[in-house]
């Protein structure tokens, strides 16, 4: 049997199992059924075997075994497979999480960023407002301090003025939108660096939390929680692996 034929046969088995469960009033997902089929095929007690070509009798037996397991509400093996399915469908790597987080974060910043990049400010009051919005973008992007706290805003404004005086807003307004967005990113990095440096020197850092101190207090409790969770999970795993499949 070719790979294409094998895949087609598996799909037919999955559809048949879903249909039989549906007739028994149990709605099951295709992913859950696929996991169940795989777990049943590799289970040594059922003697299906990964390399074995299944006969019609084997296929019927496989379907019956899977349907029986899926309809058994008290089955530890079914609960285990459901947990595996949930994990595989929801787990993402650290890098994927960070990318997704940054994309979501940037989307939330877009309204105020557009207010800056699309601004046609001309009067003194309009230019003052534009400069304050740039400061707000910097603070929101850094996450270090609230843009509504006066002392934080003053510190960020001072940092921005040291690299981008308000008199340069005219030049900023003539840039293309993508260049403005890049400058906003650069401003955020530089001003944040200035504020962190000042905090380290004891001369600033308003609104910036003492993360090392917070972590020092939180780590022992977190580790204890992990140890307790690990113990509970280990005990549950022993129950599940000790039960008949």
C-alpha positions as CSV (number, residue, x, y, z in Angstrom):
1,X,0.0,0.0,0.0
2,X,1.4,3.4,-1.0
3,X,1.6,6.3,1.4
4,X,-1.2,8.1,-0.4
5,X,-3.4,5.0,0.0
6,X,-2.5,4.6,3.6
7,X,-3.4,8.2,4.4
8,X,-6.7,7.8,2.5
9,X,-7.4,4.7,4.5
10,X,-6.7,6.4,7.8
11,X,-8.9,9.3,6.9
12,X,-11.8,6.9,6.1
13,X,-11.2,5.2,9.5
14,X,-11.3,8.5,11.3
15,X,-14.5,9.6,9.5
16,X,-16.1,6.2,10.3
17,X,-15.2,6.5,14.0
18,X,-16.6,10.1,14.2
19,X,-19.8,9.0,12.5
20,X,-20.3,6.0,14.9
21,X,-19.6,8.2,17.9
22,X,-22.1,10.8,16.6
23,X,-24.8,8.2,16.3
24,X,-24.2,7.4,20.0
25,X,-24.6,11.0,20.9
26,X,-21.0,11.7,21.4
27,X,-19.4,14.6,19.4
28,X,-15.6,14.0,19.0
29,X,-13.1,16.1,17.1
30,X,-11.1,14.8,14.1
31,X,-7.9,15.6,16.0
32,X,-8.9,13.6,19.1
33,X,-9.9,10.6,16.9
34,X,-6.6,10.8,15.0
35,X,-4.7,10.6,18.4
36,X,-6.9,7.7,19.5
37,X,-6.3,5.8,16.3
38,X,-2.5,6.3,16.6
39,X,-2.5,5.3,20.3
40,X,-4.5,2.2,19.6
41,X,-2.4,1.1,16.6
42,X,0.9,1.4,18.5
43,X,-0.5,-0.3,21.6
44,X,1.3,-3.7,21.8
45,X,-1.7,-5.5,23.4
46,X,-3.8,-5.0,20.2
47,X,-1.1,-6.4,17.8
48,X,-1.8,-4.0,15.0
49,X,1.8,-2.8,14.4
50,X,3.0,0.2,12.5
51,X,4.5,-1.9,9.7
52,X,1.6,-4.3,9.4
53,X,-0.8,-4.0,6.5
54,X,-4.3,-4.0,8.1
55,X,-6.9,-6.4,6.8
56,X,-10.5,-5.5,6.7
57,X,-11.0,-7.5,9.9
58,X,-8.1,-5.5,11.5
59,X,-9.7,-2.2,10.4
60,X,-13.1,-3.2,11.9
61,X,-11.4,-4.2,15.1
62,X,-9.5,-0.9,15.2
63,X,-12.6,1.1,14.7
64,X,-14.5,-0.8,17.4
65,X,-11.7,-0.4,19.9
66,X,-11.5,3.3,19.2
67,X,-15.2,3.9,19.4
68,X,-15.4,1.9,22.6
69,X,-12.6,4.0,24.2
70,X,-14.1,7.3,23.0
71,X,-17.5,6.5,24.5
72,X,-16.0,5.4,27.8
73,X,-16.5,8.5,30.0
74,X,-14.5,7.0,32.9
75,X,-11.4,5.9,30.9
76,X,-8.1,7.3,32.2
77,X,-6.5,6.6,28.8
78,X,-9.1,8.8,27.1
79,X,-8.5,11.6,29.6
80,X,-4.7,11.3,28.9
81,X,-5.2,11.5,25.1
82,X,-7.5,14.5,25.5
83,X,-4.8,16.2,27.5
84,X,-2.3,15.4,24.8
85,X,-4.6,16.8,22.2
86,X,-5.2,20.0,24.2
87,X,-1.4,20.4,24.8
88,X,-0.5,19.9,21.1
89,X,-3.2,22.3,19.9
90,X,-2.3,25.1,22.4
91,X,1.4,24.8,23.1
92,X,3.7,27.2,21.4
93,X,7.4,27.7,21.7
94,X,8.9,30.6,23.7
95,X,10.0,32.3,20.4
96,X,6.5,31.9,18.9
97,X,5.0,33.3,22.1
98,X,7.3,36.4,22.0
99,X,6.6,37.0,18.3
100,X,2.8,36.7,18.9
101,X,3.0,39.0,21.9
102,X,5.0,41.7,20.1
103,X,2.6,41.6,17.1
104,X,-0.4,42.0,19.5
105,X,1.4,44.7,21.4
106,X,2.3,46.7,18.2
107,X,-1.3,46.4,17.0
108,X,-2.6,48.0,20.2
109,X,-0.1,50.8,19.7
110,X,-1.2,51.5,16.2
111,X,-3.9,54.1,16.9
112,X,-1.6,56.5,18.8
113,X,1.3,55.8,16.4
114,X,-1.0,56.8,13.5
115,X,-1.9,60.0,15.3
116,X,1.8,60.8,15.3
117,X,2.7,59.7,11.8
118,X,-0.4,61.2,10.2
119,X,-0.3,64.5,12.1
120,X,-0.4,67.8,10.1
121,X,0.5,69.9,13.1
122,X,1.4,73.5,12.3
123,X,0.5,75.8,15.2
124,X,2.6,75.9,18.4
125,X,-0.2,74.2,20.4
126,X,-0.5,71.4,17.8
127,X,3.2,70.8,17.8
128,X,3.3,70.7,21.6
129,X,0.5,68.1,21.5
130,X,2.4,66.1,18.8
131,X,5.5,66.1,21.0
132,X,3.6,64.9,24.0
133,X,2.1,62.0,21.9
134,X,5.6,61.0,20.8
135,X,6.5,60.8,24.5
136,X,3.4,58.7,25.2
137,X,4.4,56.3,22.4
138,X,7.8,55.9,24.0
139,X,6.4,55.2,27.4
140,X,3.7,52.8,26.1
141,X,6.2,50.9,24.0
142,X,8.8,50.6,26.9
143,X,6.2,49.6,29.5
144,X,8.2,51.4,32.1
145,X,6.0,53.8,33.9
146,X,2.6,55.2,33.2
147,X,2.1,58.0,30.5
148,X,-0.4,59.6,32.9
149,X,2.0,60.0,35.7
150,X,3.5,63.5,35.6
151,X,7.0,62.6,37.0
152,X,7.4,59.8,34.5
153,X,6.3,62.0,31.6
154,X,8.8,64.7,32.6
155,X,11.6,62.2,32.8
156,X,10.8,60.7,29.5
157,X,10.4,64.1,27.9
158,X,13.8,65.2,29.2
159,X,15.3,62.0,27.7
160,X,13.7,62.7,24.4
161,X,14.7,66.3,24.3
162,X,18.4,65.3,24.7
163,X,18.3,63.4,21.4
164,X,15.3,65.0,19.6
165,X,14.6,68.6,20.5
166,X,11.1,69.8,19.8
167,X,12.5,72.2,17.3
168,X,13.2,69.2,15.0
169,X,9.5,68.4,14.7
170,X,9.4,70.3,11.4
171,X,11.9,67.9,9.9
172,X,10.1,64.9,11.4
173,X,6.9,65.9,9.8
174,X,8.5,65.9,6.3
175,X,9.6,62.2,6.6
176,X,7.7,59.3,4.9
177,X,5.4,57.4,7.2
178,X,7.7,54.3,7.4
179,X,10.6,56.5,8.3
180,X,8.6,58.2,11.1
181,X,7.6,54.8,12.4
182,X,11.3,53.7,12.4
183,X,12.3,56.9,14.2
184,X,9.6,56.3,16.9
185,X,11.1,52.8,17.5
186,X,14.6,54.3,17.7
187,X,13.4,57.1,20.1
188,X,11.8,54.4,22.3
189,X,15.0,52.4,22.6
190,X,17.3,55.3,23.2
191,X,15.0,57.1,25.8
192,X,14.4,53.8,27.6
193,X,18.1,53.2,27.7
194,X,18.6,56.7,29.2
195,X,16.0,56.1,31.8
196,X,17.4,52.7,32.8
197,X,20.9,54.2,33.0
198,X,19.7,57.0,35.2
199,X,17.9,54.6,37.5
200,X,21.0,52.5,37.8
201,X,22.9,55.7,38.8
202,X,20.2,56.6,41.3
203,X,19.3,59.8,39.4
204,X,16.0,58.8,37.8
205,X,13.9,55.9,36.8
206,X,10.6,57.2,37.9
207,X,7.9,54.5,37.6
208,X,10.4,51.8,36.8
209,X,9.8,48.8,39.1
210,X,12.7,47.0,40.8
211,X,12.4,43.8,38.8
212,X,15.5,42.1,40.4
213,X,14.0,42.8,43.8
214,X,10.6,41.6,42.8
215,X,12.0,38.4,41.3
216,X,14.1,37.8,44.4
217,X,11.0,37.7,46.5
218,X,8.8,35.8,43.9
219,X,11.2,33.0,42.9
220,X,11.1,31.0,46.2
221,X,7.3,31.0,46.2
222,X,7.2,30.1,42.6
223,X,9.7,27.2,43.0
224,X,7.7,25.9,45.9
225,X,4.5,26.0,43.8
226,X,6.3,24.2,41.0
227,X,7.5,21.5,43.4
228,X,4.0,21.0,44.7
229,X,2.4,20.9,41.2
230,X,5.1,18.4,40.0
231,X,4.3,16.1,43.0
232,X,0.6,16.2,42.3
233,X,1.1,15.6,38.5
234,X,3.5,12.8,39.2
235,X,0.9,11.1,41.4
236,X,-1.8,11.6,38.8
237,X,0.6,10.2,36.1
238,X,1.2,7.1,38.2
239,X,-2.6,6.5,38.4
240,X,-3.1,6.9,34.7
241,X,-0.1,4.8,33.6
242,X,-1.1,2.1,36.1
243,X,-4.6,1.9,34.6
244,X,-5.5,-0.5,31.9
245,X,-5.8,1.1,28.4
